[in-house]
Amino acid sequence: MSRFYSVNLKGLLIDLDGTLYVGEEPIDGARQAIGKLKAAGLTLRYVTNTTRKPRGKVREHLGSLGFDIEEREIFTPAIAAAGFIGSKTCFPLVDESLLADLAELILTDKDPGCVLIGDLGEDFTYARLNPAFRHLMAGADLVALQKNRYWMKSDGFALDAGAFVAALEYASGKAATVVGKPERGFFRIALEEMGLEYHEAGMVGDDPASDVAGARAEGLAGIQVKTGKYRAEDEVESDLMLASIADLPEALGI
């Protein structure tokens, strides 16, 4: 019997992009599945490695796709980073919209204690990266909101922040501290908010490494869905494999 079937799940961490939707299109049956999971009394948190939208904008996007999700139920790397960095001064290499979730941090471009990097998409230019590199060479620590290699857009695969984190690591000789999935702190803080232990929760996602393997390494059940960025050649051991999240309620006996 797999570990998945030997535990009594009380809650789920659910990935967003690639699991509930791709681009502007919900995964078929995803909204109905979420409704059934809520009705069954499971505690849900919607976790994402997106670093280009503040939590409020993430909720608005989900609402536009027909998902009834509260802002407090959404957990992002920016929320985790704010707690991790604390009172240290910070140079933000992030999309301007994300500053709303970093309001408690002391942001500066003068001798920062750390450089915080997220996903800038097409704004990852030499002019944006080189000042961050210089701060690292001057002694700043490197903190990454996430280190995903790529993600799935509506028109195909696209580079994610991880490629640029790796560039700064290589150039500066410093290793980044990552605060997004699949880091232990990310899962720990989310579960603390839910009031659950690791063995009481499962992680549902399309990314075999960040979602499934990362969660299983921390003692959560790893539930792989074959949507979004999933590719068979990247497959890792999971506790449950589903065609999509639409099949999850039935798999849980709901």
C-alpha positions in Angstrom: 0.0 0.0 0.0 1.4 3.4 -0.9 1.9 6.0 1.8 -0.9 8.1 0.2 -3.5 5.5 1.1 -2.2 4.9 4.6 -2.8 8.5 5.9 -5.9 10.4 6.7 -5.6 13.6 4.7 -7.0 16.7 6.5 -5.8 19.3 4.1 -4.3 20.0 0.7 -1.8 22.4 -0.8 -2.9 23.0 -4.4 -0.6 24.4 -7.0 -2.2 27.0 -9.4 -0.7 27.5 -12.8 -0.7 24.2 -14.7 -2.9 22.5 -12.0 -6.0 24.7 -11.8 -5.5 26.6 -15.1 -3.1 27.2 -18.0 -3.0 30.8 -19.1 -6.5 32.1 -19.2 -8.2 28.7 -19.4 -9.3 26.6 -16.3 -8.4 22.9 -16.4 -11.6 21.1 -17.3 -13.4 20.1 -14.1 -11.0 22.0 -11.8 -13.7 24.4 -10.4 -16.1 21.6 -9.7 -13.2 19.6 -8.0 -12.4 22.5 -5.7 -16.0 22.8 -4.8 -16.2 19.1 -3.8 -13.0 19.3 -1.8 -14.3 22.3 0.1 -17.6 20.7 0.8 -15.9 17.6 2.2 -14.3 19.9 4.9 -10.7 19.7 3.7 -8.5 22.6 4.7 -7.1 24.1 1.5 -4.2 26.4 0.7 -3.4 27.5 -2.9 0.3 27.7 -3.3 2.2 29.1 -6.2 5.8 29.9 -7.1 4.6 32.9 -9.2 6.7 36.0 -8.4 5.2 38.4 -10.8 1.9 39.1 -9.1 1.0 40.1 -5.5 -1.4 37.9 -3.6 -4.3 40.2 -4.3 -3.8 40.0 -8.1 -3.5 36.2 -7.9 -6.9 36.1 -6.2 -8.4 38.4 -8.8 -7.1 36.2 -11.6 -8.5 33.1 -10.0 -11.9 34.9 -9.6 -11.9 35.8 -13.2 -11.6 32.1 -14.0 -14.5 31.2 -11.8 -12.7 30.0 -8.7 -14.1 31.1 -5.4 -10.9 31.5 -3.4 -10.1 34.0 -0.6 -6.9 36.0 -0.6 -5.9 34.6 2.8 -6.0 31.1 1.3 -3.2 31.9 -1.2 0.4 31.4 -0.2 3.3 32.8 -2.3 7.1 33.0 -2.1 6.9 36.7 -1.4 4.9 36.1 1.8 7.6 33.6 2.9 10.4 35.9 1.9 9.1 38.8 4.0 9.3 36.6 7.1 12.7 35.2 6.2 14.4 38.5 5.4 12.9 40.4 8.4 14.8 43.5 9.3 17.7 43.0 6.8 17.9 45.7 4.1 17.0 44.4 0.7 17.6 45.2 -3.0 14.5 44.0 -4.9 15.0 42.5 -8.3 11.3 41.8 -8.7 8.4 43.0 -10.7 7.1 46.3 -9.3 3.7 44.9 -8.6 5.1 42.5 -6.1 6.2 45.3 -3.8 2.7 45.2 -2.3 3.6 41.9 -0.6 7.0 43.2 0.5 5.8 46.3 2.2 7.3 45.3 5.6 10.8 45.0 4.2 13.4 47.8 4.2 14.1 48.2 0.5 17.2 50.0 -0.7 19.7 50.3 -3.6 22.5 51.5 -1.2 24.6 48.7 0.3 21.8 46.2 0.9 22.1 43.2 3.1 20.6 41.0 0.5 19.4 40.8 -3.1 15.9 39.4 -3.6 15.2 38.0 -7.0 11.9 37.0 -8.5 10.6 36.6 -12.1 11.0 39.6 -14.3 10.1 37.9 -17.5 11.3 40.0 -20.5 12.6 42.6 -18.1 15.5 40.4 -17.2 18.0 42.7 -18.9 21.7 43.4 -18.4 20.7 46.8 -16.9 18.6 45.1 -14.3 20.9 42.2 -13.5 24.3 44.0 -13.3 23.4 46.2 -10.3 22.2 43.1 -8.4 25.5 41.4 -9.3 27.5 44.3 -8.0 25.6 44.2 -4.7 26.4 40.5 -4.4 30.1 41.1 -5.0 30.0 43.8 -2.3 28.8 41.3 0.2 25.0 41.1 -0.1 23.4 37.7 0.3 21.3 36.2 -2.6 17.7 35.3 -1.8 15.5 33.8 -4.5 11.7 33.7 -4.4 11.9 30.5 -6.5 14.3 28.6 -8.7 12.0 27.0 -11.3 13.6 26.4 -14.6 10.6 27.0 -16.8 6.8 27.2 -16.8 4.0 26.6 -19.3 2.4 29.6 -21.0 -0.6 29.3 -23.3 1.7 29.3 -26.3 4.4 26.9 -24.9 7.3 26.6 -22.4 8.9 29.8 -21.1 12.1 30.5 -19.1 11.4 31.0 -15.4 13.4 32.8 -12.7 15.7 29.9 -12.0 17.8 30.5 -15.1 18.6 34.0 -14.0 19.2 33.0 -10.3 21.7 30.5 -11.7 23.4 33.3 -13.7 23.8 35.4 -10.6 25.1 32.4 -8.6 27.6 31.6 -11.3 28.8 35.2 -11.7 29.1 36.0 -8.0 30.1 32.6 -6.6 27.3 32.8 -4.1 24.5 30.2 -3.6 21.0 31.5 -3.4 18.7 30.8 -0.4 15.4 29.8 -2.0 12.2 30.6 -0.1 9.6 29.2 -2.6 8.7 25.6 -3.4 10.2 23.1 -2.9 12.0 24.5 0.1 11.1 23.2 3.6 10.3 26.6 5.0 7.7 27.2 2.3 5.8 24.1 3.2 6.3 24.5 6.9 4.8 28.1 7.0 1.9 27.1 4.9 1.1 24.1 7.1 1.4 26.2 10.2 -1.3 28.5 8.8 -3.5 25.5 8.2 -2.9 24.1 11.7 -1.8 20.7 10.2 1.2 18.4 10.5 3.2 17.2 7.5 1.6 13.7 7.5 -1.9 15.2 7.5 -1.6 17.0 4.2 -0.9 16.4 0.5 0.5 18.6 -2.2 -1.2 18.6 -5.7 0.8 19.9 -8.6 2.0 19.6 -12.2 5.7 20.1 -11.4 7.3 16.7 -10.6 10.3 18.4 -8.8 8.9 21.4 -7.0 5.5 20.1 -6.2 5.7 16.3 -5.9 9.3 15.5 -5.0 9.6 18.6 -2.8 6.5 17.7 -0.8 7.3 14.1 -0.4 10.8 14.9 0.9 9.1 16.8 3.8 6.6 14.1 4.6 3.5 15.3 2.7 1.7 13.1 0.2 2.7 14.0 -3.4 -0.1 14.0 -5.9 1.0 14.4 -9.5 -1.4 15.7 -12.2 -0.6 15.3 -15.9 -1.5 18.8 -16.9 0.5 22.0 -17.3 4.2 21.5 -17.5 4.1 17.7 -16.7 6.2 15.6 -19.0 6.6 11.8 -18.7 10.4 12.1 -18.9 10.5 14.3 -15.8 8.3 12.0 -13.8 9.3 11.2 -10.2 7.8 8.8 -7.6 4.5 10.1 -6.4 1.8 8.8 -4.0 -1.0 9.3 -6.5 -1.0 10.0 -10.3 -4.0 11.6 -11.9 -4.9 12.8 -15.4 -6.0 16.1 -13.8 -7.2 17.6 -10.6 -10.8 16.9 -11.8 -10.1 13.3 -10.8 -9.0 14.1 -7.3 -12.3 14.0 -5.4 -13.1 10.6 -6.7 -9.6 9.4 -5.8 -10.2 10.6 -2.3 -13.5 8.9 -2.1 -15.4 12.2 -2.0 
